[in-house]
Amino acid sequence: MLNQAESSRRRELQRRAFAAGGGASEAELAELRELDARAGADAVIAPAPAAMDAGRAPLMEPPADPSAEQPAKLWRDAAAVPVSEPAAASPTDEHESSGSAHDAAPRRRRPGMPALILSTLIALLLGFGGGWMLLSRDDAPAMTSEQAKAMAEIEKTARFDAGSVTYLGEQYDAAVWRATAKDGEEICLAIHVIDRSDHLCMPPPDEDTPFAQPVGVSLNRQDGDAYWSYWATLVTDIAGREALIVQRHDMSAGFDWEAQYTEEERRYIGMLEAEGVVPTSLQIIGYDGDVPIFISQDVRTCIHVVDPATEAVVQSCDPTDDGLYILQVQDATYEVRETSMRGPILTIVRNDG
């Protein structure tokens, strides 16, 4: 049995023996074998390395007892070195050869198969462990003092779960944090731009729900004559990882509504405007060949078409009882239904008769 000091020494030698690159000397390996033997190791530990005669084949270590303790077995596989089989000799010869073996420097030998296998396994484990640490380490960017102060102010009013706030980064002067609320039932995003902050929490989007809204937060801020709108949205990429998107738009920038239409479409819009339709309220919801079908949403919703044969404006502002707008132009019937999820839907029915 080993005393406390010897047990501690044994554990220290085992750690050094299994360290990457091999941190134990030959003397320490011999000491560890002796301590293992005293601790009750079942298998025979190979003797210390000795000089090998050239041309003699090394012998493999005998297999260990399957019931042997696993840590001891791993150590024996790693530390055991195959040695030459000693030839029969007289006591005098044995004494002389033993003395010369202790005096001679040990030769470098190729490790046995158990040592090679265990070394490969250790290298693989170290490689996998290193990869896991690199992939799982916290790569969150560092906050500035101003951002840390802004986060502290947000946490005063937000009801985030304790310890759940993570800084995601900054773009366009917008700093964004991720958090959870209600014991993880909701995902939250917080945004801060210079002197304004806001946050929003909502349940994560349901993958089985069409058009599910991702978690996001927006903020508007005026800067002189410019009026900026910022959006931060948390989406999931194709690999299932969360990704942050930050956007901004100058709401005060001039908008040329005519730029979205072709010259022919603008000609039709001019005809509708002559009938009292506000042109900026128009939107094209579909085409019948080259003829656009318009919807206007001003004081009330109306559907408009210009008959290409007569250039007469045909429109409908009165839906049926089930909310269907119907227009008849020559041999075509245009039916438009407004929906909450997909907007206005156009159906064209051709009257061949």
C-alpha positions as CSV (number, residue, x, y, z in Angstrom):
1,M,0.0,0.0,0.0
2,L,1.2,3.6,-0.7
3,N,1.1,6.3,1.9
4,Q,-0.3,9.7,1.2
5,A,2.9,11.2,-0.1
6,E,3.6,8.3,-2.4
7,S,0.1,8.4,-3.8
8,S,0.4,12.1,-4.5
9,R,3.8,11.5,-6.1
10,R,2.2,8.7,-8.2
11,R,-0.5,11.0,-9.5
12,E,2.0,13.7,-10.3
13,L,4.1,11.3,-12.3
14,Q,1.0,10.0,-14.2
15,R,0.1,13.6,-15.2
16,R,3.6,14.2,-16.5
17,A,3.7,10.9,-18.3
18,F,0.5,11.6,-20.2
19,A,1.3,15.3,-20.9
20,A,1.5,16.4,-24.5
21,G,5.0,15.8,-25.8
22,G,5.9,13.5,-22.9
23,G,7.1,15.4,-19.8
24,A,8.5,12.5,-17.8
25,S,12.2,11.3,-17.8
26,E,13.3,7.7,-17.9
27,A,14.0,7.8,-14.2
28,E,10.5,9.2,-13.5
29,L,9.0,6.5,-15.7
30,A,10.9,3.8,-13.7
31,E,9.7,5.4,-10.5
32,L,6.1,5.4,-11.7
33,R,6.3,1.7,-12.7
34,E,7.6,0.9,-9.2
35,L,4.7,2.9,-7.6
36,D,2.2,1.2,-9.8
37,A,3.5,-2.2,-8.9
38,R,3.3,-1.4,-5.2
39,A,-0.2,0.0,-5.7
40,G,-1.4,-3.5,-6.8
41,A,-1.2,-3.3,-10.6
42,D,-2.1,-6.7,-12.0
43,A,0.0,-6.7,-15.1
44,V,3.8,-7.1,-15.1
45,I,5.6,-3.8,-15.8
46,A,8.5,-4.1,-18.3
47,P,12.0,-3.4,-16.8
48,A,13.8,-0.2,-17.4
49,P,15.2,0.3,-20.9
50,A,18.5,-1.5,-21.6
51,A,20.9,-1.6,-24.4
52,M,19.8,-3.8,-27.3
53,D,22.0,-6.0,-29.3
54,A,21.7,-5.3,-33.0
55,G,19.8,-7.9,-34.9
56,R,17.8,-9.2,-32.0
57,A,14.0,-9.0,-32.4
58,P,12.1,-7.2,-29.6
59,L,9.4,-9.1,-27.8
60,M,5.9,-7.6,-27.2
61,E,4.6,-7.1,-23.7
62,P,2.3,-9.9,-22.5
63,P,-1.4,-8.9,-22.7
64,A,-2.8,-7.4,-19.5
65,D,-5.5,-9.1,-17.4
66,P,-8.9,-7.9,-18.7
67,S,-10.0,-7.3,-15.0
68,A,-7.1,-4.9,-14.4
69,E,-7.9,-1.3,-13.5
70,Q,-8.3,0.8,-16.7
71,P,-6.0,3.7,-15.7
72,A,-3.3,1.3,-14.8
73,K,-3.8,-0.5,-18.1
74,L,-3.5,2.7,-20.1
75,W,-0.3,3.6,-18.3
76,R,1.2,0.2,-18.8
77,D,0.4,0.3,-22.5
78,A,2.0,3.7,-22.8
79,A,5.1,3.1,-20.6
80,A,6.0,-0.5,-21.5
81,V,8.9,-0.7,-23.9
82,P,9.7,-4.1,-25.6
83,V,13.1,-5.4,-24.7
84,S,15.4,-8.1,-26.1
85,E,15.1,-11.6,-24.8
86,P,18.1,-12.3,-22.6
87,A,20.3,-15.3,-23.6
88,A,21.2,-18.0,-21.1
89,A,24.4,-17.2,-19.2
90,S,26.3,-18.1,-16.1
91,P,25.9,-16.0,-12.9
92,T,29.3,-14.4,-13.6
93,D,28.4,-13.5,-17.2
94,E,25.0,-12.2,-16.0
95,H,26.6,-10.0,-13.4
96,E,29.1,-8.6,-15.9
97,S,26.5,-7.9,-18.6
98,S,24.2,-6.3,-16.0
99,G,27.0,-4.0,-14.9
100,S,27.8,-3.0,-18.5
101,A,24.1,-2.4,-19.3
102,H,23.9,0.1,-16.4
103,D,27.0,1.9,-17.5
104,A,26.0,2.2,-21.2
105,A,23.8,5.0,-22.5
106,P,20.4,3.6,-23.6
107,R,19.8,3.4,-27.4
108,R,16.8,5.1,-29.1
109,R,14.3,2.4,-30.0
110,R,11.0,2.4,-31.9
111,P,8.0,2.3,-29.5
112,G,5.9,-0.8,-29.4
113,M,2.4,-0.9,-31.0
114,P,0.5,-0.3,-27.7
115,A,2.5,2.9,-27.2
116,L,1.9,4.1,-30.8
117,I,-1.9,3.4,-30.6
118,L,-2.2,5.2,-27.2
119,S,-0.2,8.1,-28.5
120,T,-2.4,8.4,-31.5
121,L,-5.6,8.3,-29.4
122,I,-4.2,11.0,-27.0
123,A,-3.3,13.2,-30.0
124,L,-6.8,12.8,-31.4
125,L,-8.4,13.6,-28.1
126,L,-6.3,16.7,-27.7
127,G,-7.1,17.7,-31.2
128,F,-10.9,17.3,-30.7
129,G,-10.7,19.1,-27.3
130,G,-8.8,22.0,-28.9
131,G,-11.4,22.3,-31.7
132,W,-14.2,22.2,-29.1
133,M,-12.6,25.0,-27.1
134,L,-12.1,27.1,-30.2
135,L,-15.6,26.6,-31.4
136,S,-17.3,27.1,-28.0
137,R,-15.3,30.0,-26.7
138,D,-17.0,33.3,-26.2
139,D,-16.3,35.5,-29.3
140,A,-18.6,38.3,-28.3
141,P,-17.0,41.7,-29.1
142,A,-16.0,44.0,-26.3
143,M,-18.2,46.9,-25.3
144,T,-17.1,50.4,-24.9
145,S,-17.8,52.3,-21.7
146,E,-20.6,54.2,-23.4
147,Q,-22.2,50.9,-24.6
148,A,-21.8,49.4,-21.1
149,K,-23.5,52.4,-19.6
150,A,-26.4,52.2,-22.2
151,M,-26.8,48.5,-21.4
152,A,-27.1,49.2,-17.7
153,E,-29.8,51.8,-18.4
154,I,-31.7,49.4,-20.6
155,E,-31.6,46.7,-17.9
156,K,-33.2,49.1,-15.4
157,T,-36.5,49.1,-17.4
158,A,-36.4,45.8,-19.2
159,R,-37.3,42.6,-17.4
160,F,-34.6,40.3,-18.8
161,D,-33.7,37.0,-17.3
162,A,-30.7,37.5,-14.9
163,G,-27.4,36.9,-16.7
164,S,-29.0,36.4,-20.1
165,V,-27.8,39.7,-21.8
166,T,-25.2,39.2,-24.5
167,Y,-23.6,42.0,-26.5
168,L,-23.9,41.1,-30.2
169,G,-22.0,44.1,-31.8
170,E,-22.4,47.5,-33.5
171,Q,-23.2,48.6,-37.0
172,Y,-24.2,52.1,-38.3
173,D,-23.7,53.4,-34.7
174,A,-26.4,51.0,-33.5
175,A,-25.3,48.7,-30.6
176,V,-27.4,45.5,-30.2
177,W,-27.8,43.1,-27.3
178,R,-29.6,39.7,-27.1
179,A,-31.4,38.5,-24.0
180,T,-34.2,36.3,-22.8
181,A,-37.3,36.9,-20.6
182,K,-39.9,34.9,-18.7
183,D,-37.4,32.2,-17.9
184,G,-36.3,31.7,-21.5
185,E,-39.8,31.7,-23.0
186,E,-39.1,34.9,-24.9
187,I,-36.1,36.2,-26.9
188,C,-35.3,39.9,-26.6
189,L,-33.3,42.3,-28.7
190,A,-32.2,45.7,-27.4
191,I,-30.8,48.5,-29.5
192,H,-29.0,51.8,-28.7
193,V,-28.1,54.6,-31.1
194,I,-26.1,57.5,-29.6
195,D,-28.8,58.8,-27.2
196,R,-31.8,56.6,-27.8
197,S,-32.5,53.0,-26.7
198,D,-35.4,50.5,-27.1
199,H,-36.0,46.8,-26.6
200,L,-38.6,44.2,-27.6
201,C,-39.2,40.7,-26.4
202,M,-41.3,38.0,-28.2
203,P,-41.6,34.2,-28.4
204,P,-39.2,32.7,-30.9
205,P,-40.7,32.2,-34.4
206,D,-42.5,28.9,-34.9
207,E,-40.9,27.1,-37.8
208,D,-44.3,25.4,-38.7
209,T,-46.1,28.8,-39.0
210,P,-46.0,30.3,-42.5
211,F,-44.6,33.9,-42.7
212,A,-43.5,33.7,-39.0
213,Q,-42.1,37.0,-37.9
214,P,-38.5,36.9,-36.6
215,V,-37.4,38.6,-33.4
216,G,-36.6,42.2,-34.1
217,V,-36.5,45.7,-32.7
218,S,-36.6,49.2,-34.4
219,L,-35.7,52.7,-33.4
220,N,-36.2,56.1,-35.0
221,R,-33.8,59.0,-34.4
222,Q,-33.5,62.5,-35.9
223,D,-30.1,63.9,-36.6
224,G,-30.4,67.5,-37.9
225,D,-32.4,67.4,-41.1
226,A,-32.0,63.6,-41.4
227,Y,-34.6,61.3,-39.9
228,W,-33.1,57.8,-39.5
229,S,-34.9,54.5,-38.9
230,Y,-32.9,51.5,-37.6
231,W,-33.9,47.9,-37.6
232,A,-32.2,45.0,-35.8
233,T,-33.4,41.5,-36.7
234,L,-32.3,38.1,-35.3
235,V,-32.6,35.4,-38.0
236,T,-31.5,31.8,-38.3
237,D,-29.2,30.7,-41.1
238,I,-29.3,27.5,-43.1
239,A,-27.1,25.7,-40.4
240,G,-29.5,26.7,-37.6
241,R,-27.2,29.3,-36.2
242,E,-28.5,32.7,-35.1
243,A,-27.4,35.7,-37.2
244,L,-28.0,39.4,-36.6
245,I,-29.0,41.8,-39.3
246,V,-28.8,45.6,-38.7
247,Q,-30.3,48.0,-41.3
248,R,-31.0,51.7,-41.4
249,H,-32.9,54.0,-43.8
250,D,-32.9,57.8,-44.2
251,M,-36.7,58.5,-43.9
252,S,-36.2,62.1,-44.9
253,A,-34.6,61.2,-48.3
254,G,-36.7,62.3,-51.3
255,F,-38.8,59.5,-52.8
256,D,-39.5,59.6,-56.5
257,W,-42.6,57.4,-56.8
258,E,-42.6,57.7,-60.6
259,A,-39.2,55.9,-60.8
260,Q,-40.8,52.5,-60.1
261,Y,-42.9,52.6,-63.2
262,T,-42.2,52.2,-66.9
263,E,-43.1,55.0,-69.4
264,E,-46.2,53.1,-70.5
265,E,-47.3,52.5,-66.9
266,R,-46.9,56.2,-66.2
267,R,-49.1,57.0,-69.2
268,Y,-51.9,54.8,-67.7
269,I,-51.4,56.5,-64.3
270,G,-51.8,59.9,-66.0
271,M,-55.2,58.7,-67.3
272,L,-56.2,57.6,-63.8
273,E,-55.1,60.9,-62.3
274,A,-57.3,62.7,-64.8
275,E,-60.2,60.8,-63.3
276,G,-59.4,62.1,-59.8
277,V,-57.2,59.2,-58.6
278,V,-54.3,60.2,-56.3
279,P,-51.2,58.8,-58.2
280,T,-49.1,58.2,-55.1
281,S,-51.8,55.9,-53.7
282,L,-51.6,53.5,-56.7
283,Q,-50.0,50.1,-56.7
284,I,-49.8,47.5,-59.6
285,I,-51.2,44.2,-58.4
286,G,-50.9,42.3,-61.6
287,Y,-51.0,42.3,-65.4
288,D,-53.3,41.0,-68.2
289,G,-50.7,40.7,-70.9
290,D,-49.2,44.2,-71.1
291,V,-52.1,45.8,-69.3
292,P,-51.5,46.7,-65.6
293,I,-54.3,46.3,-63.0
294,F,-54.0,49.0,-60.3
295,I,-55.3,49.2,-56.7
296,S,-55.6,52.5,-55.0
297,Q,-55.8,52.8,-51.2
298,D,-56.6,56.4,-50.3
299,V,-59.9,57.4,-48.7
300,R,-61.2,54.0,-49.9
301,T,-59.9,51.0,-51.8
302,C,-60.6,50.9,-55.5
303,I,-59.5,48.7,-58.4
304,H,-58.6,50.4,-61.8
305,V,-57.9,49.2,-65.3
306,V,-57.5,51.2,-68.5
307,D,-59.2,49.5,-71.5
308,P,-56.4,49.3,-74.1
309,A,-58.9,49.3,-76.9
310,T,-60.7,52.5,-76.0
311,E,-58.4,53.9,-73.3
312,A,-61.4,54.3,-71.1
313,V,-60.8,54.0,-67.3
314,V,-62.8,51.2,-65.7
315,Q,-62.8,51.0,-61.9
316,S,-64.6,49.4,-59.0
317,C,-64.8,50.8,-55.4
318,D,-67.6,48.7,-54.1
319,P,-66.7,45.1,-53.0
320,T,-69.3,42.3,-52.8
321,D,-70.6,41.0,-49.5
322,D,-67.6,38.6,-49.3
323,G,-65.1,41.4,-50.0
324,L,-64.5,40.7,-53.7
325,Y,-63.8,43.6,-56.2
326,I,-65.0,42.8,-59.7
327,L,-64.1,44.6,-63.0
328,Q,-65.4,43.6,-66.5
329,V,-63.3,44.7,-69.5
330,Q,-64.2,43.3,-72.9
331,D,-63.8,39.5,-72.6
332,A,-61.9,39.5,-69.2
333,T,-63.2,39.6,-65.7
334,Y,-60.8,40.8,-63.0
335,E,-61.5,39.7,-59.4
336,V,-59.4,41.2,-56.6
337,R,-59.6,40.0,-53.0
338,E,-57.8,41.6,-50.1
339,T,-56.1,39.2,-47.6
340,S,-54.4,39.9,-44.3
341,M,-51.4,37.7,-44.9
342,R,-50.7,38.0,-48.6
343,G,-52.2,41.4,-49.5
344,P,-54.5,41.8,-52.6
345,I,-54.8,38.7,-54.8
346,L,-55.8,39.1,-58.5
347,T,-57.7,36.5,-60.4
348,I,-58.3,36.8,-64.2
349,V,-61.3,35.0,-65.7
350,R,-61.4,34.8,-69.5
351,N,-64.9,34.8,-71.0
352,D,-64.3,32.9,-74.3
353,G,-68.0,32.9,-75.2
